[in-house]
Structures are given as structure tokens and as C-alpha cells.
Amino acid sequence: MGKSFTRGAARRRDREEREIVEVQIPLGLLASLEDVREGFFSLCVKAGRQVLTAMMEQDREALCGPKWKRDAERRAIRAGTTRSEVTLGGRRIAMERLRARSIDGGELRLPSFGFAASRDALDHRTVEAIAVGVSTRKYHRSLDPLPVDERERSVARSSVSRRFVALSSRMVGQWMSRPLDRLDIRVVMIDGLFLRDHCILIALGVASDGAKHVLGLREGSTENAAVARAMLADLLDRGLRAERPILFVIDGGKALRKAIGDLFGPRAVVQRCQVHKRRNVLDHLPESMQSNVRRAMQQAYDSFDVDLARRQLDRLARSLEREHPGAAASLREGLDETLTLQRLGVTDGLYRALRSTNAIENLNGSVVHFARNVRRWKDASMMLRWIATGLHEAQKQFRRLKGFRDMKHLVAALDRLNQNSGVEPNRKVA
């Protein structure tokens, strides 16, 4: 007997109709539910106050002894209460603080109230809100609502802004002075982030275990040699270990390349970004030729045989020299430094991760996304504050570099290069 598709469809319709349940709630009940919700928040706040008061009384009893009992060795006395504030859910609310004084008359601190009144939670909530895209004007709306009769502080736009300025200023100071001598940095990526008329140079380091670390930043008008040199010199002053060769991955800027050579000399092993090199060459060519040239360059860069890759690129440059000399000159400029990883024997995932500046450009993109609500940059110090905070937030999501298991091979290749070059291992750089 054949299947009955009609009966099957009918059974499915009946089942779907049985699963649909309509519930009608009167308007009066909806209002009651809203009152229950507000009453629940009010209950939580009141219960929290009672619990904190009990904890403070317990601390005070430990200092002053039990109530209504004489104690000849008493070293502190109860001193009533005073109006104060505690942190609750990203704001400050009023709270009666129990007081205790020593026999000498000095105010004694109650640990329970000190914990509740700490502004660390408020500061953390502010940075987290800005990190997820909440503007200072809408900060208040991002918090859980309090009962109507409850007064709150530190939620206005001006308060949030001042708090963030203080936090980010402190963060800039920490980043600018953080020691680097404990980090075994073997790879440094450098790129510039442009905001209006300013360029912020950012240095991202990769340790020998593949862990990524933001090393520093420096503000300037362009990626000129003075700005790059100042940032690199600051990294050395803060303890960047440069007694062994370091692989620098850069986009090919001449000023940056010169600053690296001036400060690190023969210990600087430079890998030019292949993506930037390909883009620069294609900019000199008509659109009809770009796909073929792109494919030829990619084939050369995908080869782990450095001699074969060099021959392919030389052949491509000769083919372009007559009709498009600008493209040929761009291809030959710094050609050897685009093949540094092949020369070191780096392959597979680590090669793909280090042959371009994508890692630090992704970091720059995270910083721009962090500051997406800023409509007007007042000055360079404001830029540094926002960028430092954005870098700090982005670093929380860092994972080890792709192909990090092969870092030991890169480190060994750099050390062999150091031995072959005859550079003294303990000689300091300029």
C-alpha cells in the first residue's frame, strides 16, 4: 500500500496547531508585573544595605568589642554613623557608614565598607561599557534601573568622561614605562595608525613561545625617521633584549627601515610585507595586466625555495622593464627583504603569519573599532589615551601567533645568522 501524503500533512498541521498557545494578559496584570520587577530591584538594594550594615557591625565589634559590656582593655569605641557612598552596578549610591575611633581619636577603617566603597568596580564597569560601544551620553541607559526613590551618582556624561580620562591617562603612563627585559621578543611588527593629521606608530612583539605583546606606541605627524627612531630607542631603554637578532616585519617605509638599521645594525633582520609590495607594484600597472602580475608574484612568494622565488621575480621584473619601468623598479626595490623568511627556512603556518603585517593591522582595526564613538579628536594626548586603552582591551583577546609551534625553528635560524655574521653576542646596539 502506498504512502498517504495527505494524511501526513494533516497530522503535521494538527501538531503545529496544538503547539501554538495563546495567552491573554490583562493590562492591570501587566502593570502589576512591572511593579513586581521594580519591587524586586528595590528589595535587592535594601537587602544589600542590610547585609553590608551587618558586615560593618561585625567589623566594628571586632575592633570595639561587644555592645553594652565593659572592657578595660578596649582600644576603640563606636562613633555613630555618617553618610557615605558605595559602588553598585556601575554607579554610586548613598549608604550610612558605621564609624569606629581609636582611643587616641583616630578614625579606624572597616574592611567590609572599604571593599564596598572601592571605585575599582566602577572604573572597570566604565571601561567595559566603552569597550562594547556605549557612549558616555548613553552610559546611564546601559545600567540596571534602580527604584524611583533611589538617588545615584557618577552616571552623568561629564562624570563618565572625567573618569575615563583619568583611567586612560594612567594607562598611557603604564604603557610608556612598562619594562620589557623579561620578554624574550624575537619578532617585532611595526605599523602606523593614522587619525586626522597624526600618525601613531605601534610596535607589536612576538616572544619565542609565540605569545604576542604590545610593546609601545609613539605619536607623530608622519612615519618619519625621527618618530620611528624615538619609538625604537624607547623600547631599548625599557629593556628590549637586542643582544640577539630580531626579525622586523614592516610595510616597507624607507624612514622606518632606516631607523631600524641605525639602531639595531646587523642584528636587524627585516621581512618586507609581501602584501604591500604586491600592492605597490600593481599600482604602476593598467588594470588589464594586474591579474597576471598578481598571480606571478603570488607564485613566487608561495615557493619555499628562495633561489627559485628570486629567479621568478627577476624574470617578472625584466618582462615589465620596457613597457612599465615604474612597476619593475618597484618590484626590484627591497626585493631580497621580501624573501627573508624563505632564506631563514620558515615554512607553513608561521611563514603565512609573518610574511605580511596583517597581525598588527588587525590590531589597529580593533583600536579603530574601540574608538568608533569619538566624533572629535581634541589633541594628540586624547588620541594616545584612547589608543592605549584600545590596545589594552585588544590584548585581552590575544592568542598566540599562528604557527607558533615552529617559532623554535625561526629562533634557531636567527641564532645561526648571528653566529655566521660574526656579531658579538653581548655587544650592545646603538
Secondary structure, DSSP 4 states (H G I P E B T S, - for coil): ----HHHHHHHHHHHHHHH-------HHHHHHHHHHHHHHHHHHHHHHHHHHHHHHHHHHHHHH-STT---TT--EEEEEEEEEEEEETTEEEEEEEEEEEETTS-B---HHHHHHH-SHHHHHHHHHHHHTT--GGGTGGGSPPPPTT--EES-SHHHHHHHHHHHHHHHHHHHHH---TTS-EEEEEEEEEEETTEEEEEEEEEETTS-EEEEEEEEESSS-HHHHHHHHHHHHHTT---SS-EEEEE---HHHHHHHHHHHGGGEEEEE-HHHHHHHHHTTS-HHHHHHHHHHHHHHHH-S-HHHHHHHHHHHHHHHHTT-HHHHHHHHTTTGGGGHHHHHT--HHHHHHHSSSHHHHHHHHHHHHHTTT------HHHHHHHHHHHHHHHHTT--PPTTGGGHHHHHHHHHHHHHHHT--TTPPP-
